[in-house]
Each structure stands twice: as C-alpha cells, then as structure tokens.
C-alpha cells in the first residue's frame, strides 16, 4: 500500500516538474535548496533576493552565478517584501500580529545587512496578509499595506500616509510599481467575493489617484509595471484572478486604458507574470500545458508578440528584466537568467517530464536504473523532496546503480554542460 501511495504522489509530480530551458533562458543552478521568492536587481549583475526554506536574504554580484547570504533584521519571520535601490542599501517589511501599534514593520540597512534600523511609522495597519514596497533611491520610497500608502522622502525618518480605498479590511493592494518619485501604479483587490480588480495611477507621488475599475469577476490586478511617467501596464494575474490573457495599457497617466488581447497571438491560457524594460520592449509569462511556462516578447508595446522561450518550472514567482539581461524564478528551487536577446526562436515546446522516463520505477536500492533518453548525460544528482542532496555521481553509458536509500520518493536530475532534466523516482 505504501508503494502504491508513493507512485500516486510521483505521478502528481509529473504535472509540475521542469523539462529543459532552451537557448534564451538558462538555469543558474545556484540555489538548489532554496526558492528565490522575489529578487531586486540594481544592474545586470548586482541583485538581492528573498529566499525561502527558511526565509533569508542573499546578494549576487555575478548575475546569479553565486549568492552570499546577508543578515536579516529579525530571525524566524516571513518577510513580505524587500527593496534594494542601490548597492548595500535595502529595506525589508514583515508583519507582527502581536504588535498592536505597528503590526506592519519596516527595516532599513545601509551596509548590506550588517546592521538594520527600524524605521516603522508611529502606527501601521495589519493589512490583509500582504505588503508591497518599493524604494526609488535611498530616500524616496513607497509602502502599501491594505488600503494605506506610506510615503517617505528621507529614508524613513518621516512618513506621509494616503488612503487609496475604503476602510474595508478586505480591500487591499496586490501589486505596486513606481517609475520615479511622482509616477506609479497600484493594483487592487476590491475586497469583494467577486474578486474585482482596479488600477490606481498617481502622477503626484501618491497624493491623488486616477482609479479604473474592472467589472469582470476574478479580475484582481496582481501585476503592474510603470515603465515611464505616462505609460502603465497592468494584468489580472496571481491570487484572486482568472489569469486572463489580457494586458491593460495606459499611455496618459491612467486616464484611459487599452485592452490588449494576447489570446489572439499567443495560443495559451493563463497570463501569470510580465515585465517591461521600457514603453516598447517587454515579456509575458504564460502557463504551459504540463506545468511549465512559455515566455513571449514584444518590441512594440504589446501590439504584437513572438515566442521567446519555454521553461518547465511550476508556479512562476517573479520575473525582472534589466538593461541587458533578465531573471526568472519559480517555486521549484530554480533560477533562470536571460541572455538579453529579443530574437525569436522556433515555436513553443511543451516540456513534460514524461520525456524523461526512468525504469524500473519503483526500484530497489542497489538496482541499475535506466532511462529512455538518447542524450548523453554526464552526472546524476538525487535529492529528497525537501531538496536535500542524497547522492551525486558521474555516469557512463546512460545507467547507474541506485545507492542504498530509505524507501520513499526522490527526485533524479540527469545533466550535462548543456541541459538538465528531472523526474521523480520511487525507492521501494
């Protein structure tokens, strides 16, 4: 019975496992035991990330090839957002439900986390389980919790507050992006069980907003991008949304919006992420059939789209384009880097882990494991479901002997210098 249940779980893993990234995006296998939940890149190479399992901060100076941990302001808490506007200077927010006066808390560092200063306003609200923050530089920053926008122009010494919606405990911010000290956009969930969304655009630093409400159920605006003083993009994606294949674009500070129907040119369902470098050049991430994603690019502000790459990563978390590169992460401890090319390649390929079939499976320790792929792999790595590596070895002739392992489900990675593939394996 135990073996049967293991097989069923392994079959479920087939729907969420990665295949192979193609030429535009390559995996930077530098966070094997930690998911990169969110990142903030200052240049093509220098970036900061919020890692999970357990939560901590990391910094890279070589474009994600390696990461160094940096101290967090408080240990053992789940941070909601991080923002590093320049090298060594960063901000982090989390929620403490035991703190009645300031349940939402923000810290600042100017020395890569060696020390942190609590810069929380005198009073904050609880919000609805999330918090979004962005600092333009070391002084000017925005922080949205629930229906309140906090703004500072002196690095958190003082704060101004603006109400961006009704005093409804369920009304809350779901996304936020500012281009500069004045121009920005906030994506909203209206708090209803219809999960309606809105775009709030400001041109005066959050003092006033132009509000546009969506009327379709499950239209929570979970992704926004302010790419210039006048141009904003938004999408109903993520929590509470239907991940509709629509991108909303305003070129006049949110006064009016165009609806760009991506389904006309992109033969997939489910817009999950997007990011733009400027008013014309950007990418969208859409769901694949077997748990992976496809990335499409535009060079004309979303009027037309062409295929960019396929990546077999479940549950997309974050994507960010830099001047000459870009980064993408999902929920399966994988981190990808873009080569910066907007050249179209081939057509989308659905990457199903069934393309790599291990046999026998289930298998006993000490048995020889085989697979159906004709690719010449150079190594094998076996990890348990927590991500802990339990076996690593160079391989020849496309087979190897299973080491002595406890019964259960494991993940087998086969790879060489050009690619990697993974598949679940049941040890009897």
C-alpha positions in Angstrom: 0.0 0.0 0.0 2.9 2.4 0.8 4.4 1.8 -2.6 1.1 2.5 -4.3 0.7 5.8 -2.5 4.3 6.7 -3.4 3.5 6.0 -7.1 0.4 8.2 -6.9 2.4 11.1 -5.5 5.1 10.6 -8.1 2.5 10.8 -10.8 1.3 14.1 -9.4 4.8 15.4 -9.5 4.9 14.8 -13.3 2.5 17.7 -13.8 4.7 20.3 -12.0 8.2 19.2 -12.9 10.6 21.0 -15.2 11.8 19.9 -18.5 14.5 21.9 -20.2 15.1 25.6 -20.8 16.1 26.5 -24.3 18.6 29.0 -25.7 17.2 32.3 -24.5 17.0 31.4 -20.8 19.4 29.2 -18.9 19.2 27.8 -15.4 21.6 29.2 -12.9 21.7 26.2 -10.6 23.0 28.1 -7.6 20.0 27.8 -5.2 19.3 24.1 -5.1 17.8 24.0 -1.7 16.0 27.4 -1.6 13.3 29.0 -3.7 14.0 32.6 -4.8 10.7 34.1 -3.9 11.5 37.7 -5.0 14.5 39.5 -6.4 15.6 43.1 -7.0 18.4 43.7 -9.5 20.2 47.0 -9.4 22.4 46.3 -12.5 22.7 43.4 -14.9 24.9 41.6 -12.4 24.2 43.0 -8.9 21.0 41.8 -7.3 19.3 40.9 -4.0 16.9 38.1 -3.3 14.4 37.0 -0.7 15.0 33.2 -0.3 12.7 30.7 1.4 13.2 27.4 3.2 13.8 29.1 5.7 13.5 32.8 4.7 16.7 34.8 4.4 18.3 37.4 2.1 21.1 36.9 -0.4 23.2 39.0 -2.7 24.8 38.3 -6.1 27.4 40.3 -7.9 27.9 38.0 -10.8 24.4 37.8 -12.3 23.2 34.9 -10.2 26.2 32.6 -10.7 26.7 32.7 -6.9 24.9 34.1 -3.9 26.1 35.2 -0.5 23.7 35.3 2.5 23.3 38.6 4.2 21.9 39.0 7.8 18.2 39.7 8.2 16.9 42.3 10.6 14.8 39.7 12.5 15.3 36.0 12.6 12.5 33.5 12.0 9.9 35.7 10.4 8.3 35.6 7.0 9.3 38.8 5.1 6.6 40.2 2.8 8.8 42.3 0.5 12.3 43.6 0.0 13.7 46.5 -1.9 17.3 47.4 -2.6 17.5 50.6 -4.6 21.3 50.7 -4.6 24.3 48.6 -3.6 24.3 47.9 0.1 21.1 49.9 0.8 18.0 48.0 1.3 14.6 47.8 3.0 12.5 44.8 4.3 9.0 44.6 5.7 7.2 41.9 7.7 4.1 41.6 9.9 4.0 41.0 13.7 0.4 40.3 14.8 1.4 40.6 18.5 2.3 44.3 18.0 -0.9 46.2 18.3 0.5 49.7 17.5 2.7 48.7 14.5 1.7 45.2 13.2 3.4 46.0 9.9 7.1 46.8 10.4 9.8 48.1 8.1 13.6 48.0 8.5 16.5 49.7 6.7 20.1 48.8 6.1 22.9 50.8 4.5 25.7 48.2 5.0 24.4 45.0 3.3 22.6 43.8 6.4 25.4 44.1 8.9 23.1 46.4 10.8 19.4 47.3 10.4 17.4 50.2 11.7 13.7 50.1 12.5 12.1 52.9 10.5 8.4 52.0 11.1 5.9 54.8 11.3 4.4 55.5 14.7 1.3 53.5 13.7 0.6 51.0 10.9 -2.3 48.8 9.9 -2.4 45.0 9.8 -3.5 44.7 6.1 -4.8 41.6 4.6 -1.8 39.3 4.6 0.5 41.0 2.1 2.6 44.2 1.8 4.3 45.8 -1.1 7.3 48.2 -1.0 9.5 50.0 -3.5 12.3 52.5 -2.9 13.3 54.7 -5.8 16.6 55.6 -4.1 17.9 55.5 -0.6 15.5 58.3 0.4 12.3 58.1 -1.6 10.1 55.1 -1.0 6.5 53.8 -1.1 5.0 51.1 1.1 1.4 49.9 0.7 -0.5 47.8 3.3 -4.2 47.2 2.9 -5.8 50.5 1.8 -3.0 52.7 3.1 0.0 54.0 1.1 3.0 55.1 3.2 5.5 57.5 1.5 8.9 58.8 2.7 11.3 61.2 1.1 14.0 61.0 3.8 14.8 57.3 4.1 12.1 56.5 6.6 12.8 59.2 9.2 9.2 60.5 8.5 6.2 59.2 6.6 3.1 60.5 4.9 0.0 58.4 4.6 -2.7 58.3 1.9 -5.9 56.3 1.9 -6.2 54.6 -1.5 -9.5 53.0 -0.9 -12.4 52.4 1.5 -11.7 51.3 5.1 -12.6 47.8 4.3 -10.4 45.2 5.9 -10.6 43.1 2.7 -9.7 45.9 0.3 -6.0 45.6 -0.3 -3.1 46.2 -2.6 -2.0 43.3 -4.7 0.8 44.9 -6.8 2.7 48.2 -7.0 5.3 49.8 -9.1 6.7 53.4 -9.3 8.8 54.8 -12.1 10.0 57.8 -10.1 9.0 59.9 -7.1 5.8 61.0 -8.7 4.5 58.4 -11.2 3.3 55.0 -10.2 0.5 52.4 -10.3 -1.1 50.2 -7.7 -3.1 47.0 -8.5 -6.1 46.4 -6.2 -8.5 43.7 -5.0 -11.7 45.5 -4.1 -12.4 43.1 -1.2 -15.5 41.5 -2.6 -16.1 37.8 -3.2 -16.4 38.7 -6.9 -12.6 39.4 -6.7 -12.9 42.5 -8.7 -9.7 44.5 -9.5 -8.8 48.1 -10.0 -5.8 50.2 -11.3 -4.9 53.2 -9.2 -2.5 55.5 -11.1 -0.8 58.5 -9.5 1.3 61.4 -11.0 1.9 63.3 -7.8 3.6 60.7 -5.6 0.5 59.1 -4.2 -1.3 62.2 -3.1 -4.1 61.6 -5.6 -5.0 58.7 -7.8 -6.9 58.1 -11.0 -9.0 55.0 -10.4 -10.1 52.5 -13.1 -12.3 49.6 -12.0 -12.6 46.2 -13.8 -16.0 44.6 -13.9 -15.1 41.0 -14.7 -15.2 38.5 -11.8 -11.8 37.3 -10.7 -10.0 40.4 -12.2 -7.8 41.2 -9.2 -4.8 43.2 -10.6 -1.9 41.2 -9.4 0.8 42.6 -11.8 1.6 46.2 -12.7 4.5 48.0 -14.3 5.1 51.8 -14.5 7.5 52.0 -17.4 7.6 55.8 -18.0 6.0 58.9 -16.4 2.9 58.4 -18.6 2.8 54.7 -19.6 1.5 51.9 -17.3 0.8 48.2 -17.8 -1.4 46.0 -15.7 -2.8 42.5 -15.7 -5.3 40.3 -13.8 -2.9 37.7 -12.7 -1.9 35.8 -9.5 -4.0 35.4 -6.4 -7.8 36.0 -6.8 -7.6 36.4 -10.6 -8.5 34.3 -13.6 -5.1 34.9 -15.1 -6.8 36.3 -18.2 -4.9 36.6 -21.4 -5.3 40.4 -21.4 -2.8 43.2 -20.8 -4.1 46.7 -19.9 -2.1 49.6 -21.1 -2.4 53.3 -20.4 -0.3 56.0 -22.1 -1.8 59.0 -20.4 -1.3 58.5 -16.7 -4.2 56.2 -16.2 -6.9 58.5 -17.7 -7.8 55.8 -20.3 -6.8 52.2 -20.9 -6.4 50.0 -23.9 -7.1 46.3 -23.6 -4.5 44.1 -25.4 -6.0 40.7 -26.1 -3.0 38.4 -26.0 -5.0 35.3 -26.9 -5.2 36.4 -30.5 -1.5 35.9 -31.0 -0.5 33.6 -28.0 -2.0 30.1 -28.2 -2.0 29.5 -24.5 -4.2 30.3 -21.5 -3.1 31.9 -18.3 -1.0 35.1 -18.1 0.9 34.8 -14.8 3.7 37.4 -15.0 5.1 40.2 -17.2 7.8 42.9 -17.2 8.8 45.7 -19.5 12.2 47.4 -20.0 10.6 50.5 -21.5 7.4 51.5 -23.3 8.0 49.1 -26.2 10.1 46.1 -25.1 8.8 43.5 -22.6 7.9 39.9 -22.0 4.9 38.0 -20.7 4.9 34.6 -18.9 2.0 32.3 -19.7 1.1 28.8 -18.4 2.1 25.7 -20.4 0.0 22.6 -20.7 2.1 20.4 -18.3 3.0 22.8 -15.5 5.8 24.7 -17.3 5.7 28.2 -18.8 6.2 29.9 -22.1 7.7 33.4 -22.5 6.7 35.7 -25.3 8.2 39.1 -26.1 7.0 42.3 -27.6 9.0 45.2 -29.2 6.0 47.4 -29.9 4.4 47.9 -26.6 2.3 44.8 -26.6 0.6 45.2 -30.0 2.4 42.1 -31.4 4.1 39.1 -29.7 6.5 36.4 -30.7 7.8 33.4 -28.9 10.9 33.8 -26.7 11.4 30.5 -24.8 9.9 27.6 -22.9 10.8 26.8 -19.3 9.5 23.8 -17.4 9.1 25.4 -14.0 6.0 25.1 -11.8 4.3 28.1 -10.2 6.0 31.2 -11.5 7.1 33.7 -8.8 9.0 36.6 -10.2 10.4 38.0 -13.4 12.6 41.1 -13.9 14.3 42.5 -17.0 17.4 44.5 -16.6 19.2 46.6 -19.3 20.9 43.7 -21.0 19.6 40.6 -19.2 16.7 39.3 -17.1 15.9 36.9 -14.4 13.0 34.4 -13.7 12.2 32.2 -10.8 9.6 29.6 -9.9 8.6 27.5 -6.9 10.9 24.5 -7.6 14.3 25.9 -6.4 15.2 27.0 -9.9 16.6 30.3 -11.0 16.9 31.3 -14.7 18.9 34.0 -16.5 18.0 35.6 -19.9 20.7 36.2 -22.5 19.1 39.6 -23.3 18.2 38.7 -26.9 14.8 39.7 -28.3 15.5 37.4 -31.3 12.6 35.0 -32.0 13.4 31.3 -31.8 11.4 28.3 -33.0 8.0 27.7 -31.5 6.8 26.8 -28.0 7.6 23.3 -26.8 5.6 21.7 -24.0 8.1 20.2 -21.7 6.6 17.2 -19.9 8.7 15.2 -17.5 7.4 12.1 -19.3 10.0 13.0 -21.9 12.5 11.5 -19.4 11.2 8.1 -18.3 13.1 6.2 -15.6 12.9 2.5 -15.4 12.4 0.3 -13.4 10.3 2.7 -11.3 9.6 1.8 -8.5 13.1 0.4 -8.0 15.0 -1.2 -5.1 18.3 0.2 -3.7 21.3 -1.4 -5.5 19.4 -2.0 -8.7 20.5 -0.5 -12.1 18.5 2.5 -13.2 17.9 3.1 -16.9 16.1 5.8 -18.9 14.7 6.2 -22.4 16.5 9.4 -23.4 19.2 9.3 -26.0 21.0 12.3 -24.5 24.5 11.6 -23.2 24.3 12.7 -19.5 27.5 13.4 -17.6 26.2 13.3 -14.0 23.3 12.3 -11.8 22.0 14.0 -8.6 19.4 12.5 -6.3 17.5 14.7 -3.8 14.7 14.1 -1.4 11.5 16.1 -1.5 12.9 18.7 0.9 15.7 19.5 -1.7 18.4 17.8 0.3 21.0 16.1 -1.9 21.5 12.4 -1.0 23.6 11.2 -4.0 25.8 12.6 -6.7 27.9 10.7 -9.2 29.4 10.9 -12.7 27.7 8.4 -15.1 28.7 6.5 -18.2 26.7 4.5 -20.7 23.4 6.1 -19.5 22.9 3.9 -16.5 24.0 3.8 -12.8 23.4 1.8 -9.7 20.9 3.1 -7.2 22.6 3.7 -3.8 21.2 2.5 -0.5 18.3 4.8 0.3 15.3 4.7 2.5 12.0 3.9 0.8 10.2 7.0 -0.5 10.0 9.5 -3.3 13.2 11.1 -4.6 14.0 13.5 -7.5 16.6 12.3 -10.1 18.4 15.0 -12.0 20.4 14.0 -15.1 22.5 16.6 -16.8 25.5 17.7 -18.8 27.0 21.0 -19.6 24.1 21.9 -22.0 21.0 20.8 -20.2 19.4 19.1 -17.2 16.2 17.0 -16.8 14.5 15.8 -13.7 12.0 13.1 -12.9 10.5 11.5 -9.8 11.7 8.1 -8.6 10.1 5.8 -6.1 12.5 3.7 -3.9 10.9 0.6 -2.6 
